[in-house]
């Protein structure tokens, strides 16, 4: 019997055709609706993850962690002498490789005894919540390459950013907000490559919020006083009808689907995002906790407070950039100024998350694209050092009050338990409930992943 025949074998009339096909039409409609909303539905992680979201505090330029978190007595003793080991073959600037002692003192703090520079008293006060990884290393000594390696896993090719991979793997927790937001990102040294989705569907790219202060950190055109919401809804539905018709003729088109999703998200954001970004309702004691009330902490404090509000509202990955730590000269002056801007907001963010009961499910990551050399550049500066530096984490199932790994006696090379960016990425994905070898995307004839063909989970960092 033909599909166009009834039970008697006769050609079906229009009513009989509709009766037999109605369920199929409904299924097609349901499939289209599910495809439209798929990016907004939280995806269950394949593993039992300890973290639900990430806040990445990126210190652009490369802070000198040999000064801030990894003190070296021999560096102070041998200042002015040549570095006694083989210096790296590739460096950013030529120097005489003479050791330079730190201008500041470090002391042990908390029950963990973690060492922190005197420039960071607020971070020092929360060391028992932190996990310091002193043996970080990467492959590139230049800002652009190292920055992209940290953010995307590759220093040579265009790849999706860490936030995009996590957004792709887990989806957003709030369909009215993006799954990935980047606050005040740098326009240089990789630029948008640090938060783009590259070959992943465009809907997983980071949403950029520029500006350094609450008044400036606004999504452009979030309010349209010339259109009421009912009229905007009709306009979007009318536009989507054309897009859907085009898609039905052409077939699946990732760029078109992402554009349709972006219109829907923009419409929803108009209701949600102004309230999330409005800091006026925050109690004064919270603003003081972040240093969002006075300079020099006001700008970065407002950024960190905004990051907490986005994270609390269900944004999966929030990135905040503080810059510019590239102290080839004026190390003492610049690091004192930058530390004063950054210290209280970072400690305030972690303390605030903890007191709200959010720290256990929110991973906070702090670090730059590399560290700085123990040798001098000029009389008061340090060069780039990708071979051994410190990052720290808090919350999200990380083991608190921990110092993991070491550098050599002078702080140049990762020595004990070295951790590459690939290992960091694998560990973060594991904490989010994702096996890094399974989070793949087919492109250009092969499957890609954040950790490429490398990366191991550092289980000693997990609580």
C-alpha positions, 0 to 999 in steps of 0.5 A: 500500500502506498503512503498516498493510499487509504486502507481500501487502496484508493487515493487519499483525499486531503482530510485523510492525508492530514489525519495520517500526517498530523503526528508527523507534522507535530514531531517536525514542529517539536524538533524545530522548537527543540533545536531552537532552544537547545543552546539555552538548556543546561546540559547534564555533565557526563561525570559528577562535577564538583563545580558548576561555574568558573570565574577566571581572574586574568592578570594580563601581562604576566605578574611576577609570581616569584615576588608575589607567591614564590619567595626564593632565599637564594635569589636574595643572597645571590642578587647581582650574580649571574644565573647559575644554570642554563638560561632559556634559548628564547627570551623576550629581551636580551639581558646579562642574566643577573639575579635580582632580589625581590623588593618585598618580603613574603611571610607565611600565613594561615594554618596552611603556612602559604607564603604571600608577598606583603603587597597582598595582605587581603589575599594573605588573609584567605590563604587557607581557602586557596590552592597555589600551583607554583609549577605552572609552565607553558610553551610561548614567551610572547604575550600573544602566543602565551595568552592564547595558549592559556585561553584556548590551548593553542599558541599557534592556531585559531581555537575555541576559548576555554569559556566557549568549550565549557559553554558548549559542553554544559550550556547556560544555567540561565536561558536569559543570559549568555553562558560566557561573559568576558568583562573588560577584555584586552584588545591586544595580544590575541584580542577576541581570540581569547574569548571567541568560539572559533569553529564552534557554533557562534552562540558559544562565543563570549559576550564582551562587556567593555569598560572599567567601571560600573557606569561603563560596563553596560551591554550596548543597546540593551534598552530600546525606548522606541519599541515596546516589548510586545512589538519587539516580540512580533518583529523577532517572530516575523524575522525568524519566520523568514530565517526558518523558511530559508533554513528549511530550503538550505538545510542546517546552517550553523551561522544562521542558527546562531544568528536566530539564537542571538536574536532570541537571547538579545530579546531575553537579555533586555529584561534580565541583564540591566538588573544583574548589572545594577550595583546600586542595591548592593549593601555598603558592607559588600561594596567595601568588601570588594573595595568597590567604594573607593580608589584605587580598588573601585574599578576592579572591585566593581568588575569583580562584584559584577562577575559575582552577580553574573555567576550567581545569576547562572552564567557558566563562565565569567572572565575578568581582566586586570592589566597591565602587569608587563613590568620590564622596567619599573617593577617596584612602582608598577607592581605596587600600584597593580597589587593595590588595585587587585588585592582587595577585590580578589579576596573580597570576591572569594570571601563573598562567594564563601559567605553566600554558600557559592564557593563550593560550586564556583571555581575561581582561577587567578593568573597571568599568561606567564610569570617573570624571570628571577633575573633583571632586565635593566636595573628594575625590571623582569622579563617574561618567564613561561618556564615556571610561575604560580597560579592559584584557585579557590572553591569548586572542589579544589583542595584548599590550603594547598601549595602544589609543585615547586620551581628551582632554587631561583624560581626560573623553571618548574621543577617538582610536579610541573603543570602545563596549561593542558593539565590545568584545562584537563583538571578544570574540565574534570571539576566541571564534570567533563572528561577532557578527552570526550569534549570534542568537536569535528572540524576540518576532517578531525576531532578537536578538543581544548587539550588537543592530544595532551593534558592530564588531570592533576588529582592532587589538586582535588579535595 
